[in-house]
Amino acid sequence: MDEMKDEVRREARTAAQFIGTFCKWLVIAGITGGVGGLVGSAFHLSVQWAAATRAAHPWLLWLLPAGGLVIAGLYRLARMENTNTNAIIDAIHFGDRVPLTLVPCIYLSTVITHLFGGSAGREGAALQIGGSLGCYIGRLFHLDEKDMRLATLCGMSAVFAALFGTPLTATIFALEVISVGVFYYSALVPCIVASLAAFAISRSFGIPPTRFAVLAEPLQVGLLVRVAGLAIVCSLMSIVFCLAMHETERLLARRVPNSFLRIALGGAAIVALTLLVGTGDYNGAGVEIIARAVEQGRAAPAAFFWKLVFTAVTIGCGFKGGEVVPTFFIGATLGCVVGPLLGIPAGFAAALGLVCVFCGAVNCPIASVMLSVELFGSTELVYFALACGIAYMLSGYFGLYSSQKILYSKLRAEFIDIHAK
């Protein structure tokens, strides 16, 4: 009888622990999502304003080198010259703190990059802003080292969800991008709560979720084979993109050690490239080009190449932003061009290419499948799942984030614990 009472007490204590932890994270994640939603919405509107202002005043492109000097000065003043998305990933791995001063630095720098025509996205900034906010809120609640990691992930999920309107992708991406092969399942509920809270706030500001209309394709064996062929091409492109981003940054840092001179020269190079190409399609994020490729099946044959060059120079020389939207651009335009050669409708191939290049570059197949559902719907899910699986496997151990750990082999059930190349 006494043993039974002891067992009941133990089960009651365990149940109380689960309930207490659940309630704790509902509060912390809800607050993090609320703050992340407000900051993320403001950031979205600021970048949107910057893009619209540049489109209305093309002469602003000429000020890109000067804008670069402002960015370099801002990071020098804040003593954060080497702080980027890799630093956020390292903070989660090692339980380090992320300074709150990163928020205004990356926020203002990304807006400046978009205002003057640099080629970059927003999600890299979103991960940094969210990670910094999550870490700060975790300190306010006096969380220990392990819980601080979850709070940082909550912040990343929240701001990503507010920016793109894809709460499921934001949740899974934050969990998956840190350590490939291992999920922090304890962060699942906190991250989904933070993402949904941030998403709700962004909608209240009238920010529409990112969605594209794609014609459904019936399931056919022949089309599955052709989709596999396109995924192989896209996996190779993801490797090229990662190598171009890393090697350009290393080359410029080695040849031009002074960060002010480097960013000014890079800005001048973007101005010259824009004049050479004769179009502003490759400045900024290029969301309208992505939409045209996916929804209308139209893209310039060399669009993916030029976006690769513009983005590598922009990020490599020190401008701030993100690399994920450029992978969307490159994948969509590449798919739009290559798809018809394989017998795949151009718009559908653009959608597949968008997801494939993203998957290969960030090594996040589950998040990529979620992304396809939230962007295009679930009708063609089998095609996207196949394409993501192939892109993940054939992209090898290359990745956009060198701090990303790949814990398990892509070829066999083997623990390897290496960093992405």
N, C-alpha and C positions, 0 to 999 in steps of 0.2 A: 504493500500500500504506500509506504514512504517513497519507494522507488518510483511509483507511478506519479506521485505528487511532484517529485523532483523533475521527472521528465516533462510534466505539464509546465512547470516553472521555466524550464529551459526553453521549451517551445514558445512560451509566452514572451520570454525575453528576446528570442530570435525574431518573433513576429513584430515586437515593438521596435526592434532595431531596423527592420526593413521598412516599417511604416514611418519611423522617424527620419530615416535617410531619404525616403521618397518625398516626404513633406519638405525636408531641408532643400532638396534640389529643385522642387517645384518653385520655391521662393527665390532661390539664387538664380536659377535659369530664367525664371520669369522676369526678374529685375534686369539680368544681363540682356535678355531678348528685348526688353523695353528700351534700355539705353542704346543697345546696338541698332534697334530699329530706327530710333530717332536720329542717331549719328549717320547710319547707313542711308536713310532717306535724304538727309541733308547733303550727304556726299553725292548721291545719285543726282539730285537736282543741281548741285554745283557743277558736276562734270557735264551734265546735259546743257546747262547754261554756257559753259566754256565752249562746247562743241558748236552750239548754235551761234555764239558770238563770232567764233572763227569763221564759220560758214558765211556769215553776213559781212564779215570784214576780212577778206583773204589776205590783205596786206599784213595782218598780224603774224603771218608765217615768218616774215623778215625779222621779227623780234625773238625768234626761237633761241638763238645763241645767248641773247641777253637774259631770257627766261631761265636758261640753263645755269647761268652765273648766279641767279637768285637762288636756285635750288641748291647748288653747291655751297653757297654761303649759308643758307639755312641749316644744312646738315653739319657744316663745320661749326657753326655757332652752337648747335645743340649737341655737338660731340657724338654724332651718330652716323658717321660717314660709312661705316660698314654694316649698318643695320638694315636687313631686308627680310624677305619671307623665310630664308634659311635660318635666320636668327630666331624666328617664331617657332619653327620646327625644333630647333635645338633646345629652346626653352621648355618645350613639352617633354623632350627626351630626358633632359637633365634636371627638370624642376626649377629652372632659373626664372627670375623675374623679368618681365618685359616692361621697359620704362614707359610711363604714360605720355612723355614728351614725344613719343613716336607718332601719336595720333595727329597732332597739328602738323608735324613735319611731312608725313606721307600724304595727308589730306591736301595741304596747300600745294605740295610738289606735283601731285597727280593732276590737280586742276590746272596748274601752270603748264604742264606737259600737253594737256588737251587743248588749252586755250591758244597756244602758239603752234600747234600742229605736229607734235611728236607722235610717233606711232606706238601706241600702248593701249592696254586694256585698263580694267578697274579692279579686278578680283585680287591681284597681288596686294594692292593697297587695302582691299577689304579684309583680307586675312591678317594683315599687319595691324590695322585699326582694331579689328575684332579681338585679336589676340591680346593686344595691349589693354583694351577695355575689360576683357574677361579677367585678365591677371589683376588689374586694379580692384575690380569688384571682389575678387577672391581674397585680396588682402584686407579689404574692409570687413569681410566676414571672418577674418583670422583663420583661413583654411590652412591645413597642413600641406606639405609638399605634394602628396599624391592627389589631393582634392584640387590643388591649384592647377594641375594639369587639366582636369575636367573643366574647371572654370575658364581656362584659356581656350579650350575647344568649343565651349559654349559661345564665347565671344566671336570666334571665327565663323561658326555656323550662323550666328545671328546676322552679322553684317553682310555675309555672302547672300543669305536669304533675302534681306532687304533690298540688295542691289539687283538681283536677278529674278526675284519672285519665284524661286525654285527651292522651297524649304526641304524637300526630301533629298535632293541633290546636295544641298548645303550641309545637311546632317551627315550623310554618308561620306561625302568628300572630306570633311574635317576629320572623321574617324579613320578613313582609309589612307589619306595622303601621308600621314605621319610615319607609319610602319607598315609597309606592304607585306601582307601575309598574316598580320595580327590585328585584330579589332579591339579597341577599348570598349567592350560591350557595356561596361558600367557607365559610360558616357552617353549611351543611346538615348535614354529618357531625358537627361538634361539638355542634350543638343537638339532633340526634336522639339522640346518645349521652347527653348530659346529661339529656334528657327521659326516656329509658328507664331510666336509673339512678335518677332521682328517683321515677319511677313504681313501680319495683320496691321501693324503700324504703317508699313510702307503703302499698303492698300488704302489706308485712311488718308494718306497724303495724295491719293490719286495716281500713284505710280503703278502702271500696269505691269503684270508679270511678263517675262519674255516668252513669247509663243510664236510658232511658225505654222503656217498651213501647208501640209504636204499631202499629195494624193496617195491614197492607200493602194498598195500593191498586193494582189492575192499571193498566197504561199505557193511557190512552185520550186521544184528541185533545180531546174535550170537557173532560175534567178538566184537561188541560194549559192550556187557555184560561182556565178558572176559577182555576187556580193563578196564572196570570199576573195576573189581576185582583186577587187577594189580595196578590201581591207589590207591585203598584202602591200599594195602600193602606198596606202596611207600610213602603214606602220613604218615603212622606209622613210616617208616624209617626216614622221615624228622624230626619227633619229636625226635626220638632217637638221631639223629645226632646233633640237636640243644642242647638237654640236655647234651650229651656227651661233646660238645665243652664248654658250659658254666660251667658245674660242674667240669670238669677237670681243667679249669683255676682257678676257685674259690678254689678248693682243694689244688692245687699246691701253690697258693699265700698264703693260710693259713698255710700250713705245712712248706713251705720254703719261708719265707718273703724276704730273700736276693735275688734280681733279678739276680745277677751274678751266685750265686750258683744254683739257680733254672734253669737257661737256660743251664748251664753246665751239670747238672744232666739230664735234658731233652734230650740234645744232646747225652749223653752216653746211655740213654734209647733207643733212635732211633737206635743207632749202635747195641745195644744188640738185639733189635727186628728184625733188618735186618738179623743178623746172625742166629737168631732163625728161621725165616721164610725161609731163604735160597735163597732169590731173591731180586733184587732191584726194583721190580715192584711198590712198594709202596713208594719209595723215589721220590722226585720231584713232578711234576704235574700229570704224568701218562697219557698224552694225547694219547700215542700209545696204551695203554691198552683200553682206551675209544674207539678208532678207531677199534680195533680188536673186541670188543664186538658188536659194532653197525654194522660194515661192514662184519664181518666174523661170527658173532654169537658165539664167543668163549670167555669164561671167567672162571677162577678158581672158584669153588663153594664158597670158603670163601673169595674171593677177596674184596667184599664190607665190610666185617667185619674188615679185616686187614687195609684197607684204613681208615676206621673210627678211629681205634686205633692209627695208625701212625699220622693222622692229628690232633687228639685231643691232643696228647702229644706234637707235634711240635708247634702248635699255643698256646696251654695252658701254655707251659713253657716260652714263650716269643719270639720265632722265628717269623719272619714277612713273609707275603705273603697274601694269600686270601683263602676263604673257598668255593667259588663258583665252581671252577674246581674240588675240591674234591667231591662236591655234584654231579657233572657230572659223575665222576668216580664211586661213590657209586651207583648212580641211574642206570647207564648203566650196571654195572656188576650184580647188583641185578636183574634188568629186564631180563638180559640174562639168569639168573639161574631160576627165578620164572616163566617167561613167557611161556616157553615150558610146564611147569606143568599145565598151564591154557589153553594150546592149542594155544598159540600165537607164531609165528615164533621168534626165539631167537634174531635175529638182530633187528627186528621191536620192540620187547619188550624192548630191550636195549635202543633204541631211546626214547620210551615212558617213561622208567624209568629215563633216564637222565633228561628229562624235568619235570617230576612229582616231583622228589626229590628236584630239584632246586626250583620249584614253592612252594612246601610246606615249604621249609626252609626260603625263602625270602618274601613270601606272595605277590607275584607279578604275578597274573594270566594272565594279558594282555601281559606283557613283556614275559612271558613264552610261550604264543601262538606265539608271534612274533619270539621268539627264535627258535621254532620248524620250522617255515617257512624258516628262514635264514639258519638254519643248515641242514634241511632235505628236503626242498621244501614244496609246498602247497598241494600235492596230497592227503595226509592223514590228512588234517587239522581237519576234524570232530573228528577223534579219539583223536588227541592231545588236542583239545579244551575241549572235555569231560573229558579227564584224568586230565587236568589242573584245571578244575572246581572242580572236586572231591578232588584233592590233596589240593587245596586252602581251601576248606571248612573243610575237616576232619583233617587238620593239626592244627586246633584250633588257639590259640593265641600265639603259640610258634614261635620263629624267631631267625635268626642268629644275628640280630642287636638289642640290647636291647633299643637303642635310637629310634628305629622305632615306630611311633605312629600308632595305629589301631583306626581310628576315628569312623568307623561304624561297627556294629556287623556283624559277618558272618552268623548269624542265622535268623535275622529279620531286618527290616528297622528301626534301632535304633542307635542313636548317643551314643557312649560309651567312646571314647577318653582315651584309655589305651596304655601302652607301651607293646611291644612284650615281651614275657617271655623268 
